[in-house]
Amino acid sequence: MLVMPSSSDVPSWYAVHKRALKAKEKSYIDPDTGYFVFTELAHLERGVCCGSRCRHCPFNHVNCRTSPSKT
């Protein structure tokens, strides 16, 4: 049985991302950080993982390093 998380467990950006997807938007502004975030739609249109550990990567972060580089 699928258990939905309580409202306190849902990140604040979840509803914003959901609305952006419904409107077929490719990005939104994170309500907590003010950062510009690509939606899953934008990533799907790109067609491959960019390797930047994007929040909504539909490609399982396949091109990301296992740990951030220390430069």
PDB file of N, CA, C, O and CB in Angstrom:
ATOM      1  N   MET A   1       0.837  -1.182   0.000  1.00  0.00           N
ATOM      2  CA  MET A   1       0.000   0.000   0.000  1.00  0.00           C
ATOM      3  C   MET A   1       0.879   1.242   0.000  1.00  0.00           C
ATOM      4  O   MET A   1       1.820   1.334   0.788  1.00  0.00           O
ATOM      5  CB  MET A   1      -0.951   0.000   1.211  1.00  0.00           C
ATOM      6  N   LEU A   2       0.583   2.198  -0.875  1.00  0.00           N
ATOM      7  CA  LEU A   2       1.329   3.444  -0.976  1.00  0.00           C
ATOM      8  C   LEU A   2       0.925   4.375   0.147  1.00  0.00           C
ATOM      9  O   LEU A   2      -0.261   4.641   0.343  1.00  0.00           O
ATOM     10  CB  LEU A   2       1.103   4.113  -2.339  1.00  0.00           C
ATOM     11  N   VAL A   3       1.901   4.869   0.881  1.00  0.00           N
ATOM     12  CA  VAL A   3       1.635   5.790   1.980  1.00  0.00           C
ATOM     13  C   VAL A   3       2.134   7.163   1.574  1.00  0.00           C
ATOM     14  O   VAL A   3       3.309   7.333   1.250  1.00  0.00           O
ATOM     15  CB  VAL A   3       2.310   5.314   3.304  1.00  0.00           C
ATOM     16  N   MET A   4       1.256   8.125   1.592  1.00  0.00           N
ATOM     17  CA  MET A   4       1.636   9.494   1.245  1.00  0.00           C
ATOM     18  C   MET A   4       2.356  10.124   2.427  1.00  0.00           C
ATOM     19  O   MET A   4       1.956   9.917   3.573  1.00  0.00           O
ATOM     20  CB  MET A   4       0.391  10.338   0.844  1.00  0.00           C
ATOM     21  N   PRO A   5       3.423  10.897   2.168  1.00  0.00           N
ATOM     22  CA  PRO A   5       4.125  11.551   3.268  1.00  0.00           C
ATOM     23  C   PRO A   5       3.244  12.626   3.896  1.00  0.00           C
ATOM     24  O   PRO A   5       2.366  13.184   3.237  1.00  0.00           O
ATOM     25  CB  PRO A   5       5.452  12.164   2.778  1.00  0.00           C
ATOM     26  N   SER A   6       3.482  12.906   5.154  1.00  0.00           N
ATOM     27  CA  SER A   6       2.729  13.982   5.796  1.00  0.00           C
ATOM     28  C   SER A   6       3.156  15.303   5.181  1.00  0.00           C
ATOM     29  O   SER A   6       4.222  15.394   4.572  1.00  0.00           O
ATOM     30  CB  SER A   6       2.951  13.989   7.341  1.00  0.00           C
ATOM     31  N   SER A   7       2.338  16.314   5.337  1.00  0.00           N
ATOM     32  CA  SER A   7       2.639  17.603   4.712  1.00  0.00           C
ATOM     33  C   SER A   7       3.958  18.182   5.206  1.00  0.00           C
ATOM     34  O   SER A   7       4.594  18.953   4.488  1.00  0.00           O
ATOM     35  CB  SER A   7       1.514  18.590   4.978  1.00  0.00           C
ATOM     36  N   SER A   8       4.381  17.831   6.412  1.00  0.00           N
ATOM     37  CA  SER A   8       5.654  18.336   6.921  1.00  0.00           C
ATOM     38  C   SER A   8       6.848  17.660   6.245  1.00  0.00           C
ATOM     39  O   SER A   8       7.964  18.176   6.298  1.00  0.00           O
ATOM     40  CB  SER A   8       5.730  18.134   8.429  1.00  0.00           C
ATOM     41  N   ASP A   9       6.615  16.492   5.601  1.00  0.00           N
ATOM     42  CA  ASP A   9       7.688  15.777   4.916  1.00  0.00           C
ATOM     43  C   ASP A   9       7.833  16.183   3.453  1.00  0.00           C
ATOM     44  O   ASP A   9       8.822  15.826   2.813  1.00  0.00           O
ATOM     45  CB  ASP A   9       7.449  14.294   5.005  1.00  0.00           C
ATOM     46  N   VAL A  10       6.875  16.913   2.917  1.00  0.00           N
ATOM     47  CA  VAL A  10       6.898  17.303   1.513  1.00  0.00           C
ATOM     48  C   VAL A  10       7.713  18.587   1.376  1.00  0.00           C
ATOM     49  O   VAL A  10       7.420  19.574   2.051  1.00  0.00           O
ATOM     50  CB  VAL A  10       5.450  17.496   0.957  1.00  0.00           C
ATOM     51  N   PRO A  11       8.738  18.593   0.508  1.00  0.00           N
ATOM     52  CA  PRO A  11       9.543  19.806   0.335  1.00  0.00           C
ATOM     53  C   PRO A  11       8.690  20.955  -0.204  1.00  0.00           C
ATOM     54  O   PRO A  11       7.722  20.723  -0.928  1.00  0.00           O
ATOM     55  CB  PRO A  11      10.727  19.535  -0.614  1.00  0.00           C
ATOM     56  N   SER A  12       9.041  22.178   0.144  1.00  0.00           N
ATOM     57  CA  SER A  12       8.256  23.342  -0.272  1.00  0.00           C
ATOM     58  C   SER A  12       8.221  23.501  -1.785  1.00  0.00           C
ATOM     59  O   SER A  12       7.270  24.074  -2.317  1.00  0.00           O
ATOM     60  CB  SER A  12       8.815  24.600   0.359  1.00  0.00           C
ATOM     61  N   TRP A  13       9.233  23.010  -2.488  1.00  0.00           N
ATOM     62  CA  TRP A  13       9.264  23.153  -3.943  1.00  0.00           C
ATOM     63  C   TRP A  13       8.371  22.151  -4.652  1.00  0.00           C
ATOM     64  O   TRP A  13       8.117  22.308  -5.846  1.00  0.00           O
ATOM     65  CB  TRP A  13      10.673  23.005  -4.442  1.00  0.00           C
ATOM     66  N   TYR A  14       7.884  21.127  -3.961  1.00  0.00           N
ATOM     67  CA  TYR A  14       7.117  20.057  -4.603  1.00  0.00           C
ATOM     68  C   TYR A  14       5.888  20.596  -5.346  1.00  0.00           C
ATOM     69  O   TYR A  14       5.694  20.283  -6.520  1.00  0.00           O
ATOM     70  CB  TYR A  14       6.682  19.030  -3.560  1.00  0.00           C
ATOM     71  N   ALA A  15       5.074  21.388  -4.685  1.00  0.00           N
ATOM     72  CA  ALA A  15       3.854  21.920  -5.307  1.00  0.00           C
ATOM     73  C   ALA A  15       4.191  22.884  -6.435  1.00  0.00           C
ATOM     74  O   ALA A  15       3.488  22.932  -7.444  1.00  0.00           O
ATOM     75  CB  ALA A  15       2.978  22.626  -4.259  1.00  0.00           C
ATOM     76  N   VAL A  16       5.262  23.652  -6.271  1.00  0.00           N
ATOM     77  CA  VAL A  16       5.670  24.600  -7.312  1.00  0.00           C
ATOM     78  C   VAL A  16       6.083  23.839  -8.570  1.00  0.00           C
ATOM     79  O   VAL A  16       5.712  24.222  -9.680  1.00  0.00           O
ATOM     80  CB  VAL A  16       6.836  25.503  -6.815  1.00  0.00           C
ATOM     81  N   HIS A  17       6.847  22.767  -8.398  1.00  0.00           N
ATOM     82  CA  HIS A  17       7.267  21.945  -9.537  1.00  0.00           C
ATOM     83  C   HIS A  17       6.057  21.299 -10.201  1.00  0.00           C
ATOM     84  O   HIS A  17       5.963  21.267 -11.428  1.00  0.00           O
ATOM     85  CB  HIS A  17       8.270  20.862  -9.088  1.00  0.00           C
ATOM     86  N   LYS A  18       5.136  20.789  -9.398  1.00  0.00           N
ATOM     87  CA  LYS A  18       3.937  20.144  -9.929  1.00  0.00           C
ATOM     88  C   LYS A  18       3.118  21.133 -10.771  1.00  0.00           C
ATOM     89  O   LYS A  18       2.642  20.784 -11.851  1.00  0.00           O
ATOM     90  CB  LYS A  18       3.076  19.578  -8.776  1.00  0.00           C
ATOM     91  N   ARG A  19       2.956  22.372 -10.273  1.00  0.00           N
ATOM     92  CA  ARG A  19       2.223  23.397 -11.040  1.00  0.00           C
ATOM     93  C   ARG A  19       2.947  23.733 -12.329  1.00  0.00           C
ATOM     94  O   ARG A  19       2.317  23.895 -13.374  1.00  0.00           O
ATOM     95  CB  ARG A  19       2.035  24.672 -10.202  1.00  0.00           C
ATOM     96  N   ALA A  20       4.271  23.840 -12.262  1.00  0.00           N
ATOM     97  CA  ALA A  20       5.059  24.164 -13.457  1.00  0.00           C
ATOM     98  C   ALA A  20       4.909  23.068 -14.512  1.00  0.00           C
ATOM     99  O   ALA A  20       4.766  23.368 -15.698  1.00  0.00           O
ATOM    100  CB  ALA A  20       6.551  24.351 -13.091  1.00  0.00           C
ATOM    101  N   LEU A  21       4.940  21.817 -14.096  1.00  0.00           N
ATOM    102  CA  LEU A  21       4.756  20.711 -15.042  1.00  0.00           C
ATOM    103  C   LEU A  21       3.369  20.756 -15.675  1.00  0.00           C
ATOM    104  O   LEU A  21       3.220  20.546 -16.879  1.00  0.00           O
ATOM    105  CB  LEU A  21       4.969  19.363 -14.339  1.00  0.00           C
ATOM    106  N   LYS A  22       2.366  21.028 -14.861  1.00  0.00           N
ATOM    107  CA  LYS A  22       0.994  21.089 -15.374  1.00  0.00           C
ATOM    108  C   LYS A  22       0.859  22.191 -16.425  1.00  0.00           C
ATOM    109  O   LYS A  22       0.112  22.048 -17.393  1.00  0.00           O
ATOM    110  CB  LYS A  22      -0.004  21.327 -14.222  1.00  0.00           C
ATOM    111  N   ALA A  23       1.588  23.294 -16.225  1.00  0.00           N
ATOM    112  CA  ALA A  23       1.557  24.418 -17.162  1.00  0.00           C
ATOM    113  C   ALA A  23       2.556  24.240 -18.306  1.00  0.00           C
ATOM    114  O   ALA A  23       2.710  25.130 -19.142  1.00  0.00           O
ATOM    115  CB  ALA A  23       1.846  25.718 -16.424  1.00  0.00           C
ATOM    116  N   LYS A  24       3.240  23.080 -18.341  1.00  0.00           N
ATOM    117  CA  LYS A  24       4.256  22.770 -19.351  1.00  0.00           C
ATOM    118  C   LYS A  24       5.406  23.783 -19.355  1.00  0.00           C
ATOM    119  O   LYS A  24       5.955  24.119 -20.404  1.00  0.00           O
ATOM    120  CB  LYS A  24       3.613  22.720 -20.730  1.00  0.00           C
ATOM    121  N   GLU A  25       5.753  24.257 -18.163  1.00  0.00           N
ATOM    122  CA  GLU A  25       6.869  25.188 -18.018  1.00  0.00           C
ATOM    123  C   GLU A  25       8.162  24.405 -17.837  1.00  0.00           C
ATOM    124  O   GLU A  25       8.163  23.297 -17.301  1.00  0.00           O
ATOM    125  CB  GLU A  25       6.640  26.149 -16.821  1.00  0.00           C
ATOM    126  N   LYS A  26       9.253  24.994 -18.288  1.00  0.00           N
ATOM    127  CA  LYS A  26      10.554  24.322 -18.234  1.00  0.00           C
ATOM    128  C   LYS A  26      11.368  24.699 -17.002  1.00  0.00           C
ATOM    129  O   LYS A  26      12.437  24.135 -16.768  1.00  0.00           O
ATOM    130  CB  LYS A  26      11.347  24.645 -19.474  1.00  0.00           C
ATOM    131  N   SER A  27      10.871  25.643 -16.219  1.00  0.00           N
ATOM    132  CA  SER A  27      11.613  26.048 -15.028  1.00  0.00           C
ATOM    133  C   SER A  27      10.670  26.678 -14.011  1.00  0.00           C
ATOM    134  O   SER A  27       9.521  27.001 -14.313  1.00  0.00           O
ATOM    135  CB  SER A  27      12.742  27.032 -15.396  1.00  0.00           C
ATOM    136  N   TYR A  28      11.187  26.840 -12.805  1.00  0.00           N
ATOM    137  CA  TYR A  28      10.471  27.550 -11.749  1.00  0.00           C
ATOM    138  C   TYR A  28      11.506  28.122 -10.790  1.00  0.00           C
ATOM    139  O   TYR A  28      12.684  27.771 -10.858  1.00  0.00           O
ATOM    140  CB  TYR A  28       9.459  26.607 -11.001  1.00  0.00           C
ATOM    141  N   ILE A  29      11.069  28.993  -9.905  1.00  0.00           N
ATOM    142  CA  ILE A  29      11.945  29.561  -8.886  1.00  0.00           C
ATOM    143  C   ILE A  29      11.680  28.824  -7.574  1.00  0.00           C
ATOM    144  O   ILE A  29      10.543  28.756  -7.108  1.00  0.00           O
ATOM    145  CB  ILE A  29      11.714  31.107  -8.729  1.00  0.00           C
ATOM    146  N   ASP A  30      12.744  28.274  -6.985  1.00  0.00           N
ATOM    147  CA  ASP A  30      12.622  27.570  -5.712  1.00  0.00           C
ATOM    148  C   ASP A  30      12.129  28.564  -4.654  1.00  0.00           C
ATOM    149  O   ASP A  30      12.750  29.609  -4.464  1.00  0.00           O
ATOM    150  CB  ASP A  30      13.991  26.925  -5.288  1.00  0.00           C
ATOM    151  N   PRO A  31      11.028  28.260  -3.966  1.00  0.00           N
ATOM    152  CA  PRO A  31      10.470  29.205  -2.997  1.00  0.00           C
ATOM    153  C   PRO A  31      11.353  29.446  -1.772  1.00  0.00           C
ATOM    154  O   PRO A  31      11.202  30.472  -1.108  1.00  0.00           O
ATOM    155  CB  PRO A  31       9.138  28.716  -2.545  1.00  0.00           C
ATOM    156  N   ASP A  32      12.253  28.544  -1.462  1.00  0.00           N
ATOM    157  CA  ASP A  32      13.125  28.722  -0.297  1.00  0.00           C
ATOM    158  C   ASP A  32      14.428  29.425  -0.632  1.00  0.00           C
ATOM    159  O   ASP A  32      14.898  30.267   0.134  1.00  0.00           O
ATOM    160  CB  ASP A  32      13.428  27.387   0.322  1.00  0.00           C
ATOM    161  N   THR A  33      15.015  29.085  -1.772  1.00  0.00           N
ATOM    162  CA  THR A  33      16.343  29.607  -2.102  1.00  0.00           C
ATOM    163  C   THR A  33      16.327  30.743  -3.107  1.00  0.00           C
ATOM    164  O   THR A  33      17.265  31.539  -3.165  1.00  0.00           O
ATOM    165  CB  THR A  33      17.194  28.509  -2.629  1.00  0.00           C
ATOM    166  N   GLY A  34      15.251  30.823  -3.913  1.00  0.00           N
ATOM    167  CA  GLY A  34      15.205  31.811  -4.988  1.00  0.00           C
ATOM    168  C   GLY A  34      15.967  31.358  -6.222  1.00  0.00           C
ATOM    169  O   GLY A  34      16.079  32.105  -7.193  1.00  0.00           O
ATOM    170  N   TYR A  35      16.495  30.129  -6.189  1.00  0.00           N
ATOM    171  CA  TYR A  35      17.247  29.603  -7.329  1.00  0.00           C
ATOM    172  C   TYR A  35      16.319  29.246  -8.483  1.00  0.00           C
ATOM    173  O   TYR A  35      15.170  28.856  -8.279  1.00  0.00           O
ATOM    174  CB  TYR A  35      18.057  28.375  -6.913  1.00  0.00           C
ATOM    175  N   PHE A  36      16.838  29.387  -9.691  1.00  0.00           N
ATOM    176  CA  PHE A  36      16.176  28.972 -10.918  1.00  0.00           C
ATOM    177  C   PHE A  36      16.375  27.466 -11.033  1.00  0.00           C
ATOM    178  O   PHE A  36      17.510  26.991 -10.972  1.00  0.00           O
ATOM    179  CB  PHE A  36      16.742  29.737 -12.182  1.00  0.00           C
ATOM    180  N   VAL A  37      15.290  26.703 -11.197  1.00  0.00           N
ATOM    181  CA  VAL A  37      15.364  25.242 -11.242  1.00  0.00           C
ATOM    182  C   VAL A  37      14.681  24.738 -12.509  1.00  0.00           C
ATOM    183  O   VAL A  37      13.559  25.143 -12.816  1.00  0.00           O
ATOM    184  CB  VAL A  37      14.709  24.612  -9.979  1.00  0.00           C
ATOM    185  N   PHE A  38      15.350  23.860 -13.239  1.00  0.00           N
ATOM    186  CA  PHE A  38      14.737  23.242 -14.412  1.00  0.00           C
ATOM    187  C   PHE A  38      13.740  22.179 -13.967  1.00  0.00           C
ATOM    188  O   PHE A  38      13.991  21.442 -13.014  1.00  0.00           O
ATOM    189  CB  PHE A  38      15.815  22.624 -15.340  1.00  0.00           C
ATOM    190  N   THR A  39      12.611  22.106 -14.661  1.00  0.00           N
ATOM    191  CA  THR A  39      11.624  21.065 -14.382  1.00  0.00           C
ATOM    192  C   THR A  39      12.047  19.772 -15.072  1.00  0.00           C
ATOM    193  O   THR A  39      12.969  19.759 -15.888  1.00  0.00           O
ATOM    194  CB  THR A  39      10.205  21.502 -14.852  1.00  0.00           C
ATOM    195  N   GLU A  40      11.363  18.697 -14.734  1.00  0.00           N
ATOM    196  CA  GLU A  40      11.618  17.415 -15.389  1.00  0.00           C
ATOM    197  C   GLU A  40      11.393  17.530 -16.895  1.00  0.00           C
ATOM    198  O   GLU A  40      12.100  16.896 -17.679  1.00  0.00           O
ATOM    199  CB  GLU A  40      10.716  16.314 -14.796  1.00  0.00           C
ATOM    200  N   LEU A  41      10.411  18.335 -17.302  1.00  0.00           N
ATOM    201  CA  LEU A  41      10.127  18.536 -18.723  1.00  0.00           C
ATOM    202  C   LEU A  41      11.350  19.080 -19.460  1.00  0.00           C
ATOM    203  O   LEU A  41      11.673  18.610 -20.550  1.00  0.00           O
ATOM    204  CB  LEU A  41       8.941  19.490 -18.899  1.00  0.00           C
ATOM    205  N   ALA A  42      12.025  20.055 -18.881  1.00  0.00           N
ATOM    206  CA  ALA A  42      13.218  20.626 -19.518  1.00  0.00           C
ATOM    207  C   ALA A  42      14.290  19.560 -19.711  1.00  0.00           C
ATOM    208  O   ALA A  42      14.944  19.511 -20.753  1.00  0.00           O
ATOM    209  CB  ALA A  42      13.776  21.789 -18.677  1.00  0.00           C
ATOM    210  N   HIS A  43      14.466  18.715 -18.711  1.00  0.00           N
ATOM    211  CA  HIS A  43      15.471  17.652 -18.809  1.00  0.00           C
ATOM    212  C   HIS A  43      15.094  16.621 -19.866  1.00  0.00           C
ATOM    213  O   HIS A  43      15.950  16.152 -20.616  1.00  0.00           O
ATOM    214  CB  HIS A  43      15.650  16.966 -17.457  1.00  0.00           C
ATOM    215  N   LEU A  44      13.818  16.270 -19.922  1.00  0.00           N
ATOM    216  CA  LEU A  44      13.369  15.303 -20.928  1.00  0.00           C
ATOM    217  C   LEU A  44      13.578  15.848 -22.336  1.00  0.00           C
ATOM    218  O   LEU A  44      13.951  15.102 -23.241  1.00  0.00           O
ATOM    219  CB  LEU A  44      11.887  14.949 -20.713  1.00  0.00           C
ATOM    220  N   GLU A  45      13.340  17.146 -22.528  1.00  0.00           N
ATOM    221  CA  GLU A  45      13.558  17.745 -23.844  1.00  0.00           C
ATOM    222  C   GLU A  45      15.041  17.765 -24.205  1.00  0.00           C
ATOM    223  O   GLU A  45      15.396  17.643 -25.377  1.00  0.00           O
ATOM    224  CB  GLU A  45      12.992  19.167 -23.881  1.00  0.00           C
ATOM    225  N   ARG A  46      15.911  17.917 -23.199  1.00  0.00           N
ATOM    226  CA  ARG A  46      17.359  17.882 -23.442  1.00  0.00           C
ATOM    227  C   ARG A  46      17.772  16.488 -23.901  1.00  0.00           C
ATOM    228  O   ARG A  46      18.604  16.343 -24.797  1.00  0.00           O
ATOM    229  CB  ARG A  46      18.146  18.287 -22.164  1.00  0.00           C
ATOM    230  N   GLY A  47      17.190  15.471 -23.286  1.00  0.00           N
ATOM    231  CA  GLY A  47      17.395  14.102 -23.735  1.00  0.00           C
ATOM    232  C   GLY A  47      18.483  13.307 -23.055  1.00  0.00           C
ATOM    233  O   GLY A  47      18.536  12.088 -23.221  1.00  0.00           O
ATOM    234  N   VAL A  48      19.355  13.945 -22.295  1.00  0.00           N
ATOM    235  CA  VAL A  48      20.431  13.239 -21.586  1.00  0.00           C
ATOM    236  C   VAL A  48      20.713  13.936 -20.257  1.00  0.00           C
ATOM    237  O   VAL A  48      20.403  15.113 -20.079  1.00  0.00           O
ATOM    238  CB  VAL A  48      21.725  13.179 -22.456  1.00  0.00           C
ATOM    239  N   CYS A  49      21.301  13.194 -19.340  1.00  0.00           N
ATOM    240  CA  CYS A  49      21.736  13.776 -18.069  1.00  0.00           C
ATOM    241  C   CYS A  49      22.910  14.712 -18.338  1.00  0.00           C
ATOM    242  O   CYS A  49      23.852  14.342 -19.039  1.00  0.00           O
ATOM    243  CB  CYS A  49      22.133  12.662 -17.042  1.00  0.00           C
ATOM    244  N   CYS A  50      22.857  15.919 -17.784  1.00  0.00           N
ATOM    245  CA  CYS A  50      23.927  16.901 -18.008  1.00  0.00           C
ATOM    246  C   CYS A  50      25.080  16.740 -17.022  1.00  0.00           C
ATOM    247  O   CYS A  50      26.132  17.352 -17.209  1.00  0.00           O
ATOM    248  CB  CYS A  50      23.369  18.312 -17.908  1.00  0.00           C
ATOM    249  N   GLY A  51      24.907  15.930 -15.977  1.00  0.00           N
ATOM    250  CA  GLY A  51      25.978  15.696 -15.019  1.00  0.00           C
ATOM    251  C   GLY A  51      26.041  16.702 -13.886  1.00  0.00           C
ATOM    252  O   GLY A  51      27.018  16.725 -13.137  1.00  0.00           O
ATOM    253  N   SER A  52      25.013  17.539 -13.745  1.00  0.00           N
ATOM    254  CA  SER A  52      25.030  18.593 -12.723  1.00  0.00           C
ATOM    255  C   SER A  52      24.238  18.257 -11.460  1.00  0.00           C
ATOM    256  O   SER A  52      24.019  19.128 -10.619  1.00  0.00           O
ATOM    257  CB  SER A  52      24.490  19.857 -13.308  1.00  0.00           C
ATOM    258  N   ARG A  53      23.814  17.018 -11.322  1.00  0.00           N
ATOM    259  CA  ARG A  53      23.021  16.574 -10.172  1.00  0.00           C
ATOM    260  C   ARG A  53      21.735  17.381 -10.005  1.00  0.00           C
ATOM    261  O   ARG A  53      21.398  17.802  -8.899  1.00  0.00           O
ATOM    262  CB  ARG A  53      23.850  16.671  -8.902  1.00  0.00           C
ATOM    263  N   CYS A  54      21.036  17.589 -11.085  1.00  0.00           N
ATOM    264  CA  CYS A  54      19.799  18.367 -11.071  1.00  0.00           C
ATOM    265  C   CYS A  54      18.726  17.673 -10.229  1.00  0.00           C
ATOM    266  O   CYS A  54      18.620  16.446 -10.227  1.00  0.00           O
ATOM    267  CB  CYS A  54      19.290  18.587 -12.505  1.00  0.00           C
ATOM    268  N   ARG A  55      17.955  18.455  -9.536  1.00  0.00           N
ATOM    269  CA  ARG A  55      16.909  17.960  -8.634  1.00  0.00           C
ATOM    270  C   ARG A  55      15.901  17.057  -9.339  1.00  0.00           C
ATOM    271  O   ARG A  55      15.487  16.041  -8.782  1.00  0.00           O
ATOM    272  CB  ARG A  55      16.183  19.127  -8.001  1.00  0.00           C
ATOM    273  N   HIS A  56      15.507  17.415 -10.550  1.00  0.00           N
ATOM    274  CA  HIS A  56      14.444  16.689 -11.244  1.00  0.00           C
ATOM    275  C   HIS A  56      14.969  15.849 -12.405  1.00  0.00           C
ATOM    276  O   HIS A  56      14.242  15.619 -13.371  1.00  0.00           O
ATOM    277  CB  HIS A  56      13.404  17.661 -11.753  1.00  0.00           C
ATOM    278  N   CYS A  57      16.205  15.391 -12.330  1.00  0.00           N
ATOM    279  CA  CYS A  57      16.798  14.583 -13.401  1.00  0.00           C
ATOM    280  C   CYS A  57      16.010  13.289 -13.598  1.00  0.00           C
ATOM    281  O   CYS A  57      15.906  12.482 -12.675  1.00  0.00           O
ATOM    282  CB  CYS A  57      18.277  14.264 -13.085  1.00  0.00           C
ATOM    283  N   PRO A  58      15.452  13.087 -14.797  1.00  0.00           N
ATOM    284  CA  PRO A  58      14.718  11.852 -15.061  1.00  0.00           C
ATOM    285  C   PRO A  58      15.625  10.714 -15.533  1.00  0.00           C
ATOM    286  O   PRO A  58      15.143   9.637 -15.885  1.00  0.00           O
ATOM    287  CB  PRO A  58      13.645  12.108 -16.096  1.00  0.00           C
ATOM    288  N   PHE A  59      16.937  10.954 -15.540  1.00  0.00           N
ATOM    289  CA  PHE A  59      17.896   9.982 -16.072  1.00  0.00           C
ATOM    290  C   PHE A  59      18.749   9.339 -14.980  1.00  0.00           C
ATOM    291  O   PHE A  59      19.814   8.794 -15.267  1.00  0.00           O
ATOM    292  CB  PHE A  59      18.797  10.651 -17.088  1.00  0.00           C
ATOM    293  N   ASN A  60      18.288   9.400 -13.733  1.00  0.00           N
ATOM    294  CA  ASN A  60      19.006   8.776 -12.612  1.00  0.00           C
ATOM    295  C   ASN A  60      20.426   9.304 -12.434  1.00  0.00           C
ATOM    296  O   ASN A  60      21.289   8.590 -11.923  1.00  0.00           O
ATOM    297  CB  ASN A  60      19.056   7.284 -12.809  1.00  0.00           C
ATOM    298  N   HIS A  61      20.677  10.533 -12.844  1.00  0.00           N
ATOM    299  CA  HIS A  61      21.991  11.161 -12.677  1.00  0.00           C
ATOM    300  C   HIS A  61      23.120  10.310 -13.258  1.00  0.00           C
ATOM    301  O   HIS A  61      24.198  10.228 -12.670  1.00  0.00           O
ATOM    302  CB  HIS A  61      22.256  11.425 -11.203  1.00  0.00           C
ATOM    303  N   VAL A  62      22.880   9.676 -14.407  1.00  0.00           N
ATOM    304  CA  VAL A  62      23.853   8.733 -14.971  1.00  0.00           C
ATOM    305  C   VAL A  62      25.187   9.366 -15.344  1.00  0.00           C
ATOM    306  O   VAL A  62      26.195   8.661 -15.388  1.00  0.00           O
ATOM    307  CB  VAL A  62      23.272   8.082 -16.183  1.00  0.00           C
ATOM    308  N   ASN A  63      25.234  10.652 -15.612  1.00  0.00           N
ATOM    309  CA  ASN A  63      26.493  11.298 -15.995  1.00  0.00           C
ATOM    310  C   ASN A  63      27.131  12.076 -14.852  1.00  0.00           C
ATOM    311  O   ASN A  63      28.054  12.859 -15.079  1.00  0.00           O
ATOM    312  CB  ASN A  63      26.259  12.226 -17.160  1.00  0.00           C
ATOM    313  N   CYS A  64      26.653  11.871 -13.627  1.00  0.00           N
ATOM    314  CA  CYS A  64      27.203  12.571 -12.465  1.00  0.00           C
ATOM    315  C   CYS A  64      28.321  11.747 -11.845  1.00  0.00           C
ATOM    316  O   CYS A  64      28.285  10.516 -11.847  1.00  0.00           O
ATOM    317  CB  CYS A  64      26.100  12.857 -11.420  1.00  0.00           C
ATOM    318  N   ARG A  65      29.300  12.441 -11.321  1.00  0.00           N
ATOM    319  CA  ARG A  65      30.367  11.755 -10.589  1.00  0.00           C
ATOM    320  C   ARG A  65      29.796  11.213  -9.295  1.00  0.00           C
ATOM    321  O   ARG A  65      28.781  11.704  -8.803  1.00  0.00           O
ATOM    322  CB  ARG A  65      31.566  12.707 -10.307  1.00  0.00           C
ATOM    323  N   THR A  66      30.442  10.209  -8.747  1.00  0.00           N
ATOM    324  CA  THR A  66      29.950   9.621  -7.500  1.00  0.00           C
ATOM    325  C   THR A  66      30.154  10.553  -6.319  1.00  0.00           C
ATOM    326  O   THR A  66      29.413  10.481  -5.339  1.00  0.00           O
ATOM    327  CB  THR A  66      30.642   8.298  -7.233  1.00  0.00           C
ATOM    328  N   SER A  67      31.143  11.421  -6.399  1.00  0.00           N
ATOM    329  CA  SER A  67      31.347  12.414  -5.350  1.00  0.00           C
ATOM    330  C   SER A  67      31.781  13.719  -6.008  1.00  0.00           C
ATOM    331  O   SER A  67      32.445  13.702  -7.045  1.00  0.00           O
ATOM    332  CB  SER A  67      32.407  11.928  -4.303  1.00  0.00           C
ATOM    333  N   PRO A  68      31.410  14.846  -5.410  1.00  0.00           N
ATOM    334  CA  PRO A  68      31.804  16.128  -5.997  1.00  0.00           C
ATOM    335  C   PRO A  68      33.321  16.261  -6.055  1.00  0.00           C
ATOM    336  O   PRO A  68      34.026  15.812  -5.151  1.00  0.00           O
ATOM    337  CB  PRO A  68      31.206  17.290  -5.196  1.00  0.00           C
ATOM    338  N   SER A  69      33.816  16.880  -7.124  1.00  0.00           N
ATOM    339  CA  SER A  69      35.269  17.062  -7.238  1.00  0.00           C
ATOM    340  C   SER A  69      35.722  18.140  -6.272  1.00  0.00           C
ATOM    341  O   SER A  69      34.968  19.062  -5.960  1.00  0.00           O
ATOM    342  CB  SER A  69      35.675  17.430  -8.691  1.00  0.00           C
ATOM    343  N   LYS A  70      36.939  18.027  -5.805  1.00  0.00           N
ATOM    344  CA  LYS A  70      37.496  19.011  -4.873  1.00  0.00           C
ATOM    345  C   LYS A  70      38.547  19.816  -5.606  1.00  0.00           C
ATOM    346  O   LYS A  70      39.729  19.472  -5.596  1.00  0.00           O
ATOM    347  CB  LYS A  70      38.101  18.327  -3.605  1.00  0.00           C
ATOM    348  N   THR A  71      38.106  20.897  -6.244  1.00  0.00           N
ATOM    349  CA  THR A  71      39.048  21.753  -6.977  1.00  0.00           C
ATOM    350  C   THR A  71      39.171  23.082  -6.325  1.00  0.00           C
ATOM    351  O   THR A  71      39.920  23.936  -6.800  1.00  0.00           O
ATOM    352  CB  THR A  71      38.624  21.932  -8.415  1.00  0.00           C
TER     353      THR A  71
END
